[in-house]
């Protein structure tokens, strides 16, 4: 006998829960870090804006029929996601990639020290405030102060798992179905790093090698790589990006967009052109097309002005831009050493993302989102000579949007040959995330210490 569940109830929990997940750490930072004369006002206004942010999204109505088939699919999908999540290294239960040693230290400092966290800077012989994108850790760190270090890691594990569940829930909402194949593509989506490595190094890489660095200046990382190396930025970006794509009405999308800034300023920078184009286009999101009416651009910007869209980004900028600049002179920027040769640049952008778009161009040739993503991804490597973080972390939302475009294209009944070619390339590209996952599993089995790869 078939059973059904109320879609609207789950949709409300998903949307409101996602917004709360992004805004809670920001509220904790304001409460503990800001002056007590200013904090109450900012807490009130930001909470007010957060309460109204879901007005941009129309909740789905109806019932979802539960059958043995879709229940089995759900169980398989949950199992895949849990295994993928477990081997991310969050919670320190398995081998962790090199970057986790810094993240572990920051999380430990947030648990150990009084907030706001200060250190004695021996180089300058004066106190220095901990300044990093640590906001993701604030809820589990706050609970960890009472629970202790070991339980704090379990709390971080659960907090991150909730974030992944919300992000994947929004992914399913956008796709309007639960699919094992689409979940596998979500996990294994990547550029053709293996082909680039073969062409550039004239040798076959060991399985388990970190392939994203085959050209250091152009690391458009896969979803698995982003998650396994920088989960504190990726999980909020995953939720925020899919929230932006879920918006049905042009009301509070700028407010939701601004919530990403504390977690990943680079992701916000790369999304700005896309958000601006969505503002002036006739349609919003992935369906946006080249249909500008330049006489109405002013009115479209005026339509985007409301309390949430003005007050939320204003509060975010006033609080977090000065904070990030506090220790800017003390924090070294990861830089590229040389300009990338033009041949390597062209090869990299072709294999990392452009080849997918070229295959899908019959469907997306008039799609503003696709052209904007490709343009931004082509321009970003130029700035990697001064700051690699722009492409290391800033490309995450663009990769997620490109994934949604790929899934839309594969769902077409047209373009059979192009779809077959795209599937073949996606299978080749899956080498990179497969290698990431294998390295973690293999190192965990052999009890390897954290090391640079």
GUNU-347943 format. One record per residue (C-alpha): residue in one letter; x, z, y. Coordinates in pm, 1 decimal. Layout:
! GUNU-347943
- code, u, w, v
- a, X, Z, Y
...
This chain:
! GUNU-347943
- code, u, w, v
- x, 0.0, 0.0, 0.0
- x, 133.7, -96.2, 339.0
- x, 189.3, 164.0, 607.7
- x, 238.9, 115.0, 978.8
- x, 398.8, 297.9, 1269.9
- x, 318.3, 292.3, 1641.2
- x, 569.6, 60.6, 1810.6
- x, 494.3, 186.6, 2161.9
- x, 592.2, 545.1, 2076.4
- x, 928.2, 443.2, 1931.2
- x, 985.8, 201.5, 2217.3
- x, 933.7, 476.4, 2474.7
- x, 1169.7, 708.5, 2288.1
- x, 1430.9, 431.4, 2267.8
- x, 1419.0, 327.6, 2634.6
- x, 1382.1, 673.8, 2785.9
- x, 1637.7, 814.8, 2543.0
- x, 1890.2, 543.6, 2633.3
- x, 1854.8, 610.8, 3006.4
- x, 1882.0, 987.5, 2948.1
- x, 2191.5, 932.8, 2731.1
- x, 2366.6, 750.7, 3018.0
- x, 2255.7, 983.6, 3295.2
- x, 2311.3, 1324.0, 3128.0
- x, 2695.0, 1320.7, 3143.6
- x, 2677.9, 1209.9, 3508.2
- x, 2448.4, 1501.9, 3592.0
- x, 2686.3, 1742.5, 3413.4
- x, 2978.1, 1609.1, 3616.3
- x, 2789.0, 1651.9, 3942.9
- x, 2686.6, 2006.9, 3848.2
- x, 3033.2, 2128.8, 3743.9
- x, 3266.7, 1920.2, 3962.3
- x, 3092.7, 1890.9, 4299.6
- x, 3061.3, 2152.2, 4569.5
- x, 2762.8, 2381.0, 4516.9
- x, 2627.1, 2290.8, 4860.8
- x, 2609.0, 1921.0, 4775.3
- x, 2544.9, 1919.1, 4400.3
- x, 2177.6, 2034.3, 4401.9
- x, 2070.7, 1750.6, 4631.2
- x, 2254.3, 1487.9, 4427.1
- x, 2117.6, 1630.5, 4102.7
- x, 1763.8, 1614.6, 4239.3
- x, 1784.8, 1258.7, 4373.2
- x, 1966.5, 1117.5, 4069.6
- x, 1723.4, 1289.1, 3830.8
- x, 1434.3, 1147.8, 4035.0
- x, 1580.0, 797.1, 4012.6
- x, 1650.7, 835.2, 3641.5
- x, 1291.9, 939.7, 3576.7
- x, 1169.1, 614.0, 3736.8
- x, 1425.1, 371.9, 3591.6
- x, 1214.3, 266.2, 3294.4
- x, 962.9, 99.1, 3529.3
- x, 1159.8, -224.7, 3486.8
- x, 1081.3, -237.9, 3116.1
- x, 739.1, -307.5, 2965.7
- x, 690.7, -97.1, 2655.2
- x, 600.7, -288.9, 2342.8
- x, 254.9, -230.4, 2197.0
- x, 116.9, -273.9, 1849.4
- x, 204.4, -156.8, 1501.5
- x, 498.0, -227.4, 1272.8
- x, 402.1, -285.7, 911.1
- x, 628.2, -101.1, 665.5
- x, 677.1, -291.6, 340.2
- x, 920.0, -241.4, 53.3
- x, 1120.6, -540.2, 172.8
- x, 1174.8, -433.0, 533.1
- x, 1225.8, -71.9, 424.2
- x, 1504.7, -188.6, 193.9
- x, 1654.0, -393.4, 479.3
- x, 1642.5, -88.0, 704.7
- x, 1822.6, 126.7, 447.2
- x, 2093.8, -136.7, 399.3
- x, 2138.5, -172.7, 777.2
- x, 2162.3, 205.1, 826.6
- x, 2419.5, 226.7, 546.0
- x, 2629.6, -51.7, 700.3
- x, 2623.6, 110.6, 1042.7
- x, 2709.3, 457.2, 910.8
- x, 3007.4, 327.9, 713.0
- x, 3124.4, 121.6, 1012.5
- x, 3080.8, 420.6, 1240.3
- x, 3253.4, 666.7, 1005.6
- x, 3573.4, 461.3, 997.3
- x, 3589.4, 439.5, 1377.2
- x, 3792.9, 760.8, 1378.2
- x, 3548.3, 952.9, 1596.2
- x, 3553.9, 1318.7, 1498.8
- x, 3902.2, 1292.6, 1342.8
- x, 3766.7, 1261.8, 987.3
- x, 3969.4, 947.3, 906.8
- x, 4281.5, 772.2, 1029.2
- x, 4266.6, 697.0, 1400.9
- x, 4411.9, 410.1, 1600.5
- x, 4694.1, 481.2, 1843.4
- x, 4472.8, 522.1, 2153.0
- x, 4286.8, 812.5, 1995.6
- x, 4579.4, 1049.0, 2048.2
- x, 4511.5, 1036.1, 2423.8
- x, 4136.7, 1064.5, 2375.3
- x, 4178.9, 1363.7, 2144.3
- x, 4394.8, 1535.6, 2407.0
- x, 4140.1, 1474.2, 2683.2
- x, 3853.9, 1602.9, 2469.7
- x, 4059.1, 1910.9, 2378.6
- x, 4137.6, 1977.2, 2746.1
- x, 3769.0, 1952.1, 2836.0
- x, 3693.6, 2212.8, 2569.8
- x, 3984.3, 2445.4, 2650.2
- x, 4006.7, 2449.3, 3028.7
- x, 3756.3, 2561.3, 3288.6
- x, 3568.6, 2280.6, 3464.5
- x, 3680.2, 2104.3, 3676.6
- x, 4000.1, 2067.5, 3475.5
- x, 4325.8, 2114.1, 3670.1
- x, 4690.6, 2104.2, 3562.7
- x, 5018.3, 2187.4, 3729.7
- x, 5196.4, 1862.7, 3813.7
- x, 5567.5, 1935.9, 3769.5
- x, 5669.7, 1607.6, 3931.5
- x, 5487.0, 1686.6, 4256.4
- x, 5496.7, 2067.7, 4210.6
- x, 5126.2, 2106.6, 4287.9
- x, 4791.8, 2114.7, 4103.6
- x, 4646.4, 1787.3, 3977.0
- x, 4290.8, 1724.7, 3861.4
- x, 4216.1, 1556.0, 3529.4
- x, 4102.8, 1209.4, 3634.8
- x, 3984.1, 964.1, 3370.4
- x, 3667.0, 807.0, 3228.6
- x, 3596.6, 1130.1, 3039.2
- x, 3224.3, 1153.8, 3119.7
- x, 3116.8, 1043.4, 2771.1
- x, 3276.1, 1359.2, 2628.3
- x, 3108.1, 1608.1, 2864.6
- x, 2795.4, 1696.9, 2657.6
- x, 2986.7, 1755.3, 2328.7
- x, 3271.0, 1928.4, 2516.7
- x, 3026.2, 2167.1, 2683.9
- x, 2879.2, 2263.1, 2346.2
- x, 3228.6, 2267.6, 2198.0
- x, 3334.8, 2545.1, 2434.6
- x, 3107.0, 2779.4, 2241.0
- x, 3133.5, 2613.7, 1899.2
- x, 3513.6, 2588.0, 1873.7
- x, 3744.6, 2286.5, 1820.2
- x, 3641.1, 2190.9, 1465.1
- x, 3267.9, 2210.4, 1533.4
- x, 3328.5, 2032.0, 1863.2
- x, 3455.6, 1729.0, 1668.1
- x, 3138.5, 1735.5, 1457.9
- x, 2929.7, 1752.0, 1776.0
- x, 3126.3, 1457.5, 1922.1
- x, 3066.7, 1268.3, 1596.9
- x, 2691.2, 1329.2, 1620.2
- x, 2675.5, 1253.9, 1995.8
- x, 2852.9, 922.9, 1938.5
- x, 2630.4, 842.7, 1639.7
- x, 2322.1, 895.9, 1857.0
- x, 2471.7, 658.7, 2114.1
- x, 2536.4, 391.4, 1852.7
- x, 2182.0, 436.2, 1716.3
- x, 2036.2, 385.8, 2065.5
- x, 2255.9, 81.7, 2129.9
- x, 2168.0, -76.0, 1797.1
- x, 1801.1, 11.2, 1850.9
- x, 1808.0, -186.9, 2176.0
- x, 1980.7, -471.4, 1987.7
- x, 1696.6, -474.7, 1732.4
- x, 1442.5, -458.4, 2016.5
- x, 1594.6, -767.6, 2176.2
- x, 1607.0, -954.5, 1845.7
- x, 1254.6, -833.9, 1751.5
- x, 1356.7, -777.4, 1389.8
- x, 1581.3, -577.4, 1160.3
- x, 1817.9, -815.6, 986.6
- x, 2106.3, -746.5, 749.3
- x, 2277.3, -1074.1, 841.0
- x, 2247.2, -1010.0, 1215.2
- x, 2381.1, -657.7, 1166.3
- x, 2683.2, -801.9, 983.8
- x, 2737.5, -1045.5, 1269.3
- x, 2706.8, -756.5, 1517.1
- x, 2989.2, -577.3, 1333.7
- x, 3210.2, -877.6, 1260.1
- x, 3163.3, -1089.8, 1573.2
- x, 3501.3, -1198.4, 1711.8
- x, 3704.4, -1485.4, 1849.9
- x, 3934.5, -1697.3, 1635.2
- x, 4239.1, -1469.9, 1662.0
- x, 4362.3, -1561.0, 1315.6
- x, 4389.6, -1930.5, 1410.0
- x, 4570.3, -1844.2, 1733.0
- x, 4814.7, -1623.8, 1544.2
- x, 4887.9, -1901.0, 1293.5
- x, 4944.3, -2162.5, 1563.7
- x, 5156.9, -1938.4, 1784.2
- x, 5362.4, -1747.3, 1527.0
- x, 5379.5, -2010.8, 1249.3
- x, 5311.6, -1745.5, 984.7
- x, 5018.6, -1575.1, 815.3
- x, 4953.9, -1216.7, 930.7
- x, 4933.4, -922.0, 694.4
- x, 4576.0, -809.4, 637.4
- x, 4537.4, -496.5, 846.8
- x, 4744.5, -617.8, 1139.6
- x, 4597.8, -566.5, 1487.8
- x, 4544.4, -935.4, 1574.7
- x, 4399.0, -894.9, 1923.9
- x, 4750.0, -895.9, 2073.1
- x, 4843.4, -1244.5, 1953.1
- x, 4851.6, -1328.5, 2325.8
- x, 4883.0, -993.8, 2509.7
- x, 4747.1, -1118.7, 2843.2
- x, 4420.9, -1249.4, 2695.3
- x, 4269.4, -988.9, 2465.5
- x, 3897.1, -1060.8, 2457.7
- x, 3845.7, -792.3, 2196.9
- x, 3587.1, -804.7, 1920.7
- x, 3301.9, -554.2, 1910.4
- x, 3470.9, -360.2, 1629.2
- x, 3800.4, -348.7, 1818.3
- x, 3630.1, -223.1, 2134.6
- x, 3449.6, 43.5, 1933.7
- x, 3749.9, 152.9, 1724.7
- x, 3993.0, 170.3, 2018.0
- x, 3780.3, 278.3, 2315.6
- x, 3451.4, 424.4, 2194.9
- x, 3411.1, 641.4, 2506.2
- x, 3372.0, 326.2, 2715.5
- x, 3216.6, 96.1, 2458.2
- x, 2914.9, 305.8, 2353.3
- x, 2779.5, 347.3, 2710.7
- x, 2850.7, -22.0, 2779.8
- x, 2665.0, -116.3, 2460.0
- x, 2359.1, 81.4, 2569.6
- x, 2377.6, -28.7, 2933.9
- x, 2422.7, -398.8, 2856.9
- x, 2130.2, -411.9, 2616.0
- x, 1917.4, -210.9, 2860.8
- x, 1989.7, -475.1, 3125.1
- x, 1886.8, -748.8, 2882.1
- x, 1568.8, -555.4, 2795.0
- x, 1439.8, -557.7, 3152.0
- x, 1114.8, -751.4, 3195.4
- x, 1060.8, -703.9, 3567.3
- x, 1308.4, -716.1, 3855.7
- x, 1266.8, -359.4, 3970.5
- x, 1532.4, -106.4, 3875.3
- x, 1797.0, -320.3, 3704.4
- x, 2057.5, -246.9, 3975.4
- x, 2004.1, 127.6, 3924.2
- x, 2057.3, 92.9, 3547.3
- x, 2357.3, -132.6, 3607.1
- x, 2520.7, 123.8, 3837.2
- x, 2505.2, 392.1, 3566.1
- x, 2783.0, 208.0, 3381.7
- x, 3037.8, 257.9, 3660.3
- x, 3153.3, 611.4, 3566.7
- x, 3208.6, 506.6, 3205.5
- x, 3378.4, 170.1, 3260.0
- x, 3441.0, 43.4, 3615.0
- x, 3599.6, -270.9, 3472.1
- x, 3281.1, -358.2, 3282.0
- x, 3082.6, -320.7, 3604.3
- x, 3321.9, -552.1, 3788.6
- x, 3287.4, -828.1, 3528.4
- x, 2907.2, -794.8, 3528.7
- x, 2866.9, -814.4, 3907.9
- x, 2857.3, -1199.5, 3922.0
- x, 2596.3, -1206.8, 3644.9
- x, 2377.1, -942.3, 3810.5
- x, 2397.8, -1123.3, 4145.4
- x, 2297.4, -1452.9, 3985.1
- x, 2007.8, -1285.8, 3805.1
- x, 1897.1, -1148.8, 4143.0
- x, 1871.0, -1490.3, 4309.5
- x, 1750.8, -1692.2, 4009.4
- x, 1389.0, -1760.3, 3925.5
- x, 1410.2, -1587.6, 3588.2
- x, 1597.6, -1278.6, 3473.1
- x, 1841.9, -1222.5, 3187.1
- x, 1936.8, -1469.8, 2915.3
- x, 1655.3, -1705.1, 3015.2
- x, 1794.8, -1755.4, 3367.4
- x, 1846.0, -2119.7, 3458.9
- x, 1981.3, -2322.3, 3748.2
- x, 1665.0, -2317.5, 3957.3
- x, 1775.5, -2167.3, 4286.6
- x, 1560.5, -2193.8, 4594.2
- x, 1813.1, -2118.0, 4867.2
- x, 1538.9, -2067.6, 5125.8
- x, 1406.6, -1776.4, 4921.5
- x, 1739.6, -1605.7, 4840.7
- x, 1693.6, -1357.8, 5126.0
- x, 1347.3, -1260.5, 5006.7
- x, 1475.2, -1217.1, 4650.2
- x, 1741.5, -973.9, 4767.6
- x, 1476.0, -789.9, 4968.5
- x, 1257.5, -768.3, 4657.8
- x, 1543.6, -594.2, 4478.5
- x, 1546.9, -317.8, 4739.4
- x, 1370.5, -0.3, 4630.9
- x, 1451.0, 370.5, 4612.8
- x, 1616.1, 355.6, 4270.9
- x, 1817.5, 38.0, 4334.8
- x, 1955.7, 174.9, 4661.9
- x, 1991.2, 546.7, 4599.7
- x, 2140.0, 536.3, 4248.0
- x, 2437.6, 305.7, 4319.5
- x, 2493.2, 481.6, 4652.9
- x, 2518.2, 822.8, 4482.9
- x, 2738.5, 680.4, 4207.2
- x, 2980.8, 521.9, 4455.6
- x, 2996.3, 827.7, 4681.0
- x, 3077.8, 1054.1, 4386.7
- x, 3295.4, 847.4, 4156.0
- x, 3501.0, 611.2, 4370.8
- x, 3676.3, 900.9, 4552.4
- x, 3717.8, 1078.0, 4218.1
- x, 3889.2, 782.3, 4051.8
- x, 4121.0, 749.2, 4352.0
- x, 4236.0, 1115.0, 4339.8
- x, 4524.0, 1060.0, 4101.8
- x, 4553.8, 682.3, 4134.4
- x, 4919.0, 700.8, 4235.9
- x, 5003.4, 919.8, 3937.8
- x, 4835.1, 704.6, 3672.4
- x, 5039.9, 404.7, 3556.2
- x, 4852.4, 78.2, 3521.8
- x, 4898.2, -117.9, 3201.4
- x, 5035.9, -450.0, 3319.3
- x, 5135.8, -783.1, 3177.3
- x, 5501.1, -866.6, 3222.0
- x, 5483.6, -1241.7, 3283.9
- x, 5245.2, -1514.9, 3383.3
- x, 5094.6, -1674.0, 3076.9
- x, 5204.2, -2036.5, 3011.4
- x, 4926.8, -2286.4, 3075.3
- x, 4925.5, -2410.9, 2713.0
- x, 4884.4, -2059.7, 2579.6
- x, 4615.4, -1986.9, 2837.2
- x, 4411.2, -2293.7, 2736.9
- x, 4457.9, -2217.5, 2366.6
- x, 4352.3, -1855.1, 2414.6
- x, 4033.0, -1919.1, 2612.5
- x, 3936.2, -2194.5, 2367.6
- x, 3976.6, -1977.5, 2058.4
- x, 3854.3, -1648.1, 2206.0
- x, 3516.4, -1763.8, 2339.9
- x, 3499.7, -2117.2, 2481.2
- x, 3469.5, -2294.5, 2146.4
- x, 3149.3, -2103.1, 2071.6
- x, 2995.0, -2199.5, 2403.9
- x, 3093.0, -2565.1, 2362.8
- x, 2916.3, -2575.7, 2027.4
- x, 2602.9, -2417.3, 2177.1
- x, 2604.5, -2622.8, 2498.9
- x, 2305.1, -2845.1, 2405.7
- x, 2084.4, -2533.2, 2412.9
- x, 2251.4, -2347.6, 2700.2
- x, 2364.1, -2631.5, 2929.5
- x, 2121.1, -2519.7, 3202.6
- x, 2152.9, -2147.8, 3127.1
- x, 2297.8, -1953.9, 3418.6
- x, 2407.6, -1659.1, 3202.8
- x, 2618.4, -1869.9, 2969.6
- x, 2801.1, -2055.3, 3245.1
- x, 2860.3, -1734.2, 3436.3
- x, 3005.8, -1558.0, 3131.2
- x, 3241.0, -1846.1, 3054.7
- x, 3353.4, -1869.7, 3417.6
- x, 3426.3, -1497.6, 3444.1
- x, 3610.4, -1492.2, 3110.6
- x, 3824.0, -1786.8, 3221.7
- x, 3911.7, -1622.9, 3555.1
- x, 3985.8, -1270.0, 3431.4
- x, 4320.2, -1354.4, 3261.5
- x, 4457.7, -1455.6, 3601.4
- x, 4432.5, -1091.5, 3709.2
- x, 4589.7, -958.8, 3391.5
- x, 4931.9, -997.4, 3548.0
- x, 4850.5, -683.3, 3746.7
- x, 4607.9, -490.8, 3525.7
- x, 4537.7, -554.8, 3157.6
- x, 4244.3, -311.6, 3154.2
- x, 4028.5, -573.0, 3325.4
- x, 4031.2, -788.5, 3012.4
- x, 4087.2, -512.6, 2755.8
- x, 3776.9, -315.2, 2857.0
- x, 3596.5, -530.1, 3114.6
- x, 3504.6, -805.9, 2870.2
- x, 3294.9, -581.3, 2641.7
- x, 2953.4, -652.1, 2806.1
- x, 3028.2, -1024.6, 2823.3
- x, 3111.6, -1033.0, 2451.8
- x, 2784.2, -853.9, 2374.5
- x, 2585.1, -1105.9, 2580.5
- x, 2772.8, -1393.4, 2414.4
- x, 2674.2, -1244.6, 2076.3
- x, 2307.1, -1251.0, 2179.3
- x, 2342.9, -1616.3, 2277.9
- x, 2503.6, -1696.7, 1942.0
- x, 2216.1, -1528.3, 1758.6
- x, 1962.4, -1719.7, 1967.9
- x, 2139.0, -2045.8, 1883.6
- x, 2153.7, -1968.9, 1510.9
- x, 1778.6, -1899.4, 1518.0
- x, 1711.6, -2255.9, 1633.7
- x, 1568.3, -2510.4, 1391.9
- x, 1754.7, -2786.6, 1574.6
- x, 2128.3, -2860.1, 1587.4
- x, 2185.5, -2821.9, 1211.8
- x, 2543.0, -2954.6, 1211.6
- x, 2639.6, -2745.5, 1510.2
- x, 2488.9, -2434.9, 1351.1
- x, 2683.1, -2495.8, 1029.0
- x, 3005.2, -2541.6, 1227.2
- x, 2935.3, -2226.8, 1426.7
- x, 2875.2, -2024.2, 1108.7
- x, 3204.9, -2148.2, 962.2
- x, 3394.2, -2044.0, 1276.1
- x, 3220.4, -1705.3, 1282.4
- x, 3332.6, -1646.0, 924.0
- x, 3690.4, -1728.1, 1023.5
- x, 3666.5, -1503.6, 1328.2
- x, 3545.7, -1216.7, 1108.4
- x, 3906.8, -1179.1, 991.2
- x, 3991.2, -974.3, 1302.8
- x, 3729.8, -695.1, 1265.4
- x, 3775.9, -701.6, 886.8
- x, 4146.6, -640.6, 942.6
- x, 4069.0, -352.1, 1179.1
- x, 3837.3, -185.5, 930.2
- x, 4072.3, -242.4, 636.7
- x, 4364.7, -83.4, 822.8
- x, 4164.3, 233.0, 885.0
- x, 4044.7, 257.0, 524.3
- x, 4387.5, 182.1, 376.6
- x, 4564.9, 428.7, 606.5
- x, 4302.4, 696.9, 537.1
- x, 4343.7, 658.8, 161.5
- x, 4721.3, 696.0, 192.6
- x, 4691.6, 985.2, 440.8
- x, 4888.3, 794.6, 706.0
- x, 4969.0, 959.9, 1037.1
- x, 4836.7, 805.6, 1357.9
- x, 5070.6, 532.8, 1464.9
- x, 5093.5, 233.5, 1691.9
- x, 4992.2, -92.6, 1525.0
